[in-house]
Amino acid sequence: MAVMGILDTLGEVAGAIAAVEGAEKLDPNAGLLTKGLAAVAGFKGTGALESLVEKKEGEGEPSDADATPQA
């Protein structure tokens, strides 16, 4: 379980880094505040996307009731 927590955190950090690099490409003179906000948005956004993917994967498994055709 600890490995999954570490992988989740690494994913969030990678999202933060990507967001900061994106902000720098949009505005090469971006200030520290802009970069900080981009990092927070990337970190939180990655966590939200991971939660959404996990939720969708859980919904994708059909149950026996769903497999029975209705007449």
HUQUITA-V866383 format. One record per residue. N is the residue number from 1. RES is the residue in three letters. OMEGA is omega in whole degrees, -180 to 180 (999 if undefined). D_LAST is the distance of its C-alpha to the last C-alpha in whole Angstrom. Layout:
n->N res->RES omega->OMEGA d_last->D_LAST
n->N res->RES omega->OMEGA d_last->D_LAST
//
This chain:
n->1 res->MET omega->-180 d_last->44
n->2 res->ALA omega->-180 d_last->48
n->3 res->VAL omega->179 d_last->47
n->4 res->MET omega->178 d_last->44
n->5 res->GLY omega->179 d_last->46
n->6 res->ILE omega->180 d_last->48
n->7 res->LEU omega->177 d_last->46
n->8 res->ASP omega->180 d_last->44
n->9 res->THR omega->178 d_last->48
n->10 res->LEU omega->177 d_last->49
n->11 res->GLY omega->179 d_last->46
n->12 res->GLU omega->178 d_last->47
n->13 res->VAL omega->178 d_last->51
n->14 res->ALA omega->177 d_last->50
n->15 res->GLY omega->178 d_last->48
n->16 res->ALA omega->180 d_last->51
n->17 res->ILE omega->180 d_last->53
n->18 res->ALA omega->180 d_last->51
n->19 res->ALA omega->179 d_last->51
n->20 res->VAL omega->179 d_last->55
n->21 res->GLU omega->177 d_last->55
n->22 res->GLY omega->178 d_last->53
n->23 res->ALA omega->179 d_last->55
n->24 res->GLU omega->178 d_last->58
n->25 res->LYS omega->178 d_last->57
n->26 res->LEU omega->-179 d_last->56
n->27 res->ASP omega->-178 d_last->60
n->28 res->PRO omega->180 d_last->62
n->29 res->ASN omega->-178 d_last->64
n->30 res->ALA omega->-179 d_last->62
n->31 res->GLY omega->-179 d_last->63
n->32 res->LEU omega->180 d_last->62
n->33 res->LEU omega->179 d_last->60
n->34 res->THR omega->179 d_last->58
n->35 res->LYS omega->178 d_last->58
n->36 res->GLY omega->178 d_last->57
n->37 res->LEU omega->177 d_last->54
n->38 res->ALA omega->180 d_last->53
n->39 res->ALA omega->179 d_last->53
n->40 res->VAL omega->180 d_last->51
n->41 res->ALA omega->178 d_last->48
n->42 res->GLY omega->180 d_last->48
n->43 res->PHE omega->-179 d_last->48
n->44 res->LYS omega->-179 d_last->45
n->45 res->GLY omega->178 d_last->43
n->46 res->THR omega->177 d_last->43
n->47 res->GLY omega->179 d_last->42
n->48 res->ALA omega->178 d_last->39
n->49 res->LEU omega->178 d_last->38
n->50 res->GLU omega->178 d_last->38
n->51 res->SER omega->180 d_last->36
n->52 res->LEU omega->179 d_last->33
n->53 res->VAL omega->179 d_last->33
n->54 res->GLU omega->179 d_last->33
n->55 res->LYS omega->-180 d_last->30
n->56 res->LYS omega->178 d_last->28
n->57 res->GLU omega->178 d_last->28
n->58 res->GLY omega->179 d_last->27
n->59 res->GLU omega->-174 d_last->24
n->60 res->GLY omega->-179 d_last->23
n->61 res->GLU omega->-179 d_last->22
n->62 res->PRO omega->177 d_last->19
n->63 res->SER omega->-180 d_last->18
n->64 res->ASP omega->-179 d_last->16
n->65 res->ALA omega->-180 d_last->13
n->66 res->ASP omega->-176 d_last->13
n->67 res->ALA omega->-178 d_last->13
n->68 res->THR omega->179 d_last->10
n->69 res->PRO omega->178 d_last->7
n->70 res->GLN omega->-180 d_last->4
n->71 res->ALA omega->999 d_last->0
//
